[in-house]
Amino acid sequence: MAWSYSVVSRLVGCSSDSGEHAQPAPLKLFDTRDQAIQEYIRSEPMSSWTIIELRVDHGPKLLITKRSEEVYAAAQIVEKNKKVSVAKLSGDFDLTVGSGFKGEYTTLDGKTYTVSVSKEKDAQGTLIKELGATVTVQEGHHLGDMQGTVPVNAIQSYEPYGLN
């Protein structure tokens, strides 16, 4: 059984002009994480998916998704009243026309994270082979950081989501 709530997510900034702003959408809650992810996949139809669940310091579970040909997005796993949903945090970023994206996203608990995904190797990031990219998650606002600033990567671990 699905329950509906509203979620407001916003894209504060990005380094790629190809991303579109995420639109607020009703949040459907499900009994299991798998049901929530399957609904997210159905709502974003594409031929193939790679989904990585990120565990970050003192924060929510985040998802980085890759669809078909280098189209990436960020999402959040939401748990409310023992129900689960997936809320898309970012627009889609097509990395066939760029080498990465960086954006600031506010999660449902009000925390802001700066997420970057790059096809280039980064010693401070987490190389995720399944995505073919390096991912960095920082707590707070970091879009305006000076070049050469070393990010503190909040990713503790990640797990590929197995699609059946």
N, C-alpha and C positions, 0 to 999 in steps of 0.2 A: 504494500500500500504506500502511495506517495503522498507526502504532505507538502504544502507550498508555503514559502516564506519569501521575502524580498531581500536581495543582496545588492549593495551598491559597491561597485569596484571602479577604480579609476586609474588611468595611465597618466602618470605625472610627466614622464619624459622618456625619450628613447634616442638611440643613436642611428636608427634606421628610419628613413621616410616611408618604408613600405608597410609599416604596422598600422593597423586600424585601431581606433579606440574601442575598448570593450564596452558594451551597453549593459546597463542594469537589467537583470532578468529575474523572473520568479525562481526561487530556490526550491527544488523538489527534494524532499528528504526520503531516504530509503532505509530499510532494515539493516543492510550490509554495505560495506565499502565496495565490494564487487558490483553490487546492483547500481550504486551511485556512479561508479566509473563507467559501467556499461551504458548508462543513460547519457553520460557526458559524451561518450563516443557516438552514440546514436544521434545526438543533437549537433554533431560536427561531422557529417558524413564525408569520409575519404576512404581511399582504397587500402591504405596501410597506416598503422600507428606504432609508435614507440612511446611508452609512458614510463617516466621515472619518478618515483616518490622520494622526496628529499626530507630528511629529518634535520632540523636546524636547532641551534641553541635556544632553549626557552621559548620556542615558537610553534606555530601550527605546522602541520604536514603540508608541504607544497608539492605540486606536480610540475614537471617540465614535460611538455608533449612535443613530439615531432610527427608531423603528418606527411605522408608521401614524399614529395621532393623538397626537403629542406625548409618546411614551414613549421615554425616553432611557436609555442605559447606558454604562458605561466598560468597555473590554477592553484586553488587551495582546497584541501579536503576539510569539510566543515562537519563538526559533530555537534548536534543540538538535541537535547531530550532523548538521548540514546538512539538517535537517527543519524544518518550520514548523507552528505551531498558533496558535489564538486562544484565550486564556483570559479568561473574563469576570471582571472585577474587582469590579463593583458589582451591586446589585440593579437592578430597573427603577424608574424614576422617572417618574410621570405628571404632566407639566407643565400638563395641562388644569385641575388643581386647585391649582396653585402657580406661582410665577414662576421657580423654579430649584432646583438642588440643589448641595450641596457635601459632599464626602467625602474621607477619607484612605484611600489604597490602597497596599498593599505589593506590589511587583512580585516576580517570581520571583528577581530578583537581589538582593532584600532592601532595595531603596530604597523610601522612602515618598514619595508625591506627594499633594498636595492638589489635587483637581480640582473646578472649579465650572463649572456650565452655567447660564446665565441667559437668559431671554427679554428682559431689560432690557439696554440698552446700557451698556457699561462701558469707559471709556477705557483701562484697564490690560489688558483682555481682548482676545482675538482674535475679531472678528466673523466668523462663518462663515455666509454667506448660505444655503448648502445646508441647514443645520440650523435656520435662523431663530433663532439664539442666539449669545451671546457665551460663549467658553470661555476659562478660565484654568487653567494647570497650574503649580503651585509645587512646588519640591523641598522635602521635609520636612513637618513637622507645622504646619499653619496654621489649624486649626479654631478655636483659641482666640485668634486675633489680635484685637486691639481694633478696634472700628469706626473706620474712617478710615485704617487701616494700608494703605499702598499696596503691593499685591502685586508681586513680581518674576515676570513671566510667562515661563516656560521654553519656551514654544512658539516654535520657530524657523521652522517652516513647516507647511503642511497640504496634503493632497491628497485630493480626493473619490475614493472607490473606485467604479469603474464597474461596475454590475450589468448582466449580459447578459440 
